[in-house]
């Protein structure tokens, strides 16, 4: 897998946000970054802003959302460690969560990083595929924690899938990829 590190940081994408399903519905959690103020900055230089204690706010939201999920207790400690590891750069945080999710799925991949930015016209270039205001994927439903209050919510963080399905998460993803 090749990680893009030289494109200019695009706002309104999932590079610094994720969504969970809490008791009041979908909740967006954003990792704050040091303000760019119109300056085009490569992703590898984007710093995380710790002036507010966002890791604690995220953790509280995640606990509220998933403490009753079947597999929360199995995975929570490792995610807590990543969430509170305080990396300086956003790319470091994203890489740590990526590695953690792969380990939970029983997968491993060598990561590579781009040495420069270039636009690639191919099906494998996913840089623009997921914008935070676009929700285009309709997945098969599975039992979510607050299914008694809300209909199935598509396109949540991988945390939702793993906390709810645990070891079956990989099978679910492989099934979705075949459809």
C-alpha positions in Angstrom: 0.0 0.0 0.0 1.3 3.4 -0.9 0.5 6.4 1.3 0.3 9.8 -0.3 2.3 12.3 1.7 2.9 15.1 -0.7 -0.5 16.2 -1.9 -1.8 19.4 -0.5 -4.0 18.8 2.6 -7.6 18.8 1.4 -10.2 20.0 3.8 -13.6 18.2 4.2 -12.2 14.7 3.9 -11.8 11.7 6.1 -8.0 12.4 6.5 -8.8 13.9 9.9 -12.3 12.7 10.8 -14.3 9.6 11.4 -17.9 8.9 12.4 -19.4 6.7 15.0 -23.0 5.8 16.0 -23.9 7.1 19.4 -27.2 7.1 21.3 -28.3 10.3 19.5 -27.3 9.0 16.0 -24.3 9.6 13.8 -21.5 11.6 15.4 -18.5 13.1 13.6 -15.2 13.1 15.5 -12.6 15.4 14.1 -8.9 15.4 14.8 -8.1 19.1 14.9 -5.1 20.3 12.9 -3.1 23.4 13.1 -4.8 26.0 11.0 -3.7 26.3 7.4 -5.3 29.7 6.6 -5.2 29.2 2.8 -1.6 27.9 2.8 -1.2 24.8 0.7 0.6 22.4 3.0 1.6 18.8 2.1 -0.1 16.2 4.2 3.2 15.0 5.7 3.6 18.4 7.3 0.1 18.8 8.8 0.4 19.0 12.6 -2.3 17.9 15.1 -3.6 20.6 17.4 -3.6 19.6 21.0 -4.6 22.9 22.5 -7.9 21.3 23.4 -8.1 17.8 24.9 -9.8 16.2 21.9 -8.5 12.7 22.6 -10.5 12.6 25.9 -13.6 13.9 24.1 -13.2 11.3 21.4 -12.7 8.6 23.9 -15.8 9.5 25.9 -17.8 9.5 22.7 -16.5 6.1 21.7 -17.1 4.6 25.1 -20.7 6.0 25.1 -21.2 4.7 21.6 -19.7 1.2 21.9 -19.3 0.1 25.6 -22.3 -2.2 25.1 -21.1 -3.6 21.8 -20.1 -7.3 21.8 -16.4 -6.7 21.1 -15.6 -3.4 22.7 -13.8 -4.9 25.7 -11.5 -6.9 23.4 -10.3 -3.9 21.4 -10.7 -0.8 23.5 -7.3 -0.8 25.2 -5.3 -0.9 21.9 -7.4 1.9 20.4 -7.1 4.0 23.6 -3.3 3.7 23.3 -3.3 5.0 19.8 -5.7 7.7 20.5 -3.6 9.0 23.4 -0.2 8.4 21.8 0.0 12.1 20.9 1.8 12.0 17.5 2.9 15.4 16.3 1.7 14.8 12.7 -1.7 13.7 11.3 0.0 11.3 9.0 1.6 9.5 12.0 -1.8 9.2 13.7 -3.4 7.9 10.5 -0.7 5.3 10.0 -0.9 4.1 13.6 -4.7 3.6 13.3 -4.3 2.0 9.9 -1.8 -0.5 11.3 -4.0 -1.2 14.3 -7.0 -1.8 12.1 -5.0 -4.2 9.9 -3.8 -6.1 12.9 -7.4 -6.4 14.2 -8.4 -7.8 10.8 -5.5 -10.3 10.9 -3.8 -8.6 8.0 -0.4 -7.0 7.5 0.9 -4.8 4.7 4.2 -3.1 4.0 3.6 0.5 3.7 5.4 2.8 1.3 5.2 6.5 1.0 5.2 8.7 -2.1 8.4 10.7 -2.8 6.5 13.4 -4.7 3.0 14.3 -5.7 1.7 13.2 -9.0 -1.9 12.8 -10.2 -2.6 9.3 -11.3 -5.6 8.4 -13.4 -6.3 4.9 -12.4 -8.8 2.9 -10.4 -6.2 2.5 -7.7 -5.9 6.2 -6.9 -8.3 6.6 -4.0 -7.2 10.1 -2.8 -10.4 11.7 -4.0 -12.7 8.7 -3.5 -14.0 9.5 0.0 -15.1 13.0 0.8 -16.8 13.5 4.2 -19.9 15.0 2.7 -20.3 12.2 0.2 -22.0 9.0 1.3 -22.3 6.7 -1.7 -21.7 3.2 -0.4 -24.7 1.2 0.8 -23.4 -1.8 2.8 -25.2 -4.9 4.1 -26.5 -4.1 7.5 -25.3 -5.8 10.7 -26.5 -5.4 14.3 -25.3 -2.0 15.7 -25.5 -1.0 19.3 -28.4 1.5 19.0 -30.4 -0.5 16.4 -33.4 -0.3 18.8 -33.4 3.5 18.3 -31.9 4.0 14.8 -32.0 2.3 11.5 -28.8 0.9 10.2 -26.1 3.6 9.6 -23.9 3.1 6.6 -20.4 4.4 6.1 -19.3 4.7 9.7 -15.7 4.3 11.0 -14.2 0.8 10.9 -14.5 1.0 14.7 -18.2 0.5 14.4 -17.7 -2.7 12.3 -15.0 -4.1 14.6 -16.7 -3.3 17.9 -19.9 -4.9 16.6 -18.6 -7.9 14.6 -15.2 -8.5 16.1 -13.4 -11.4 14.3 -16.2 -11.6 11.7 -15.2 -8.1 10.4 -12.8 -9.4 7.8 -15.4 -11.8 6.4 -17.9 -9.0 6.2 -15.5 -6.7 4.3 -14.5 -9.5 1.9 -18.2 -10.2 1.3 -18.8 -6.5 0.6 -15.8 -6.4 -1.8 -17.3 -9.3 -3.8 -20.7 -7.5 -4.2 
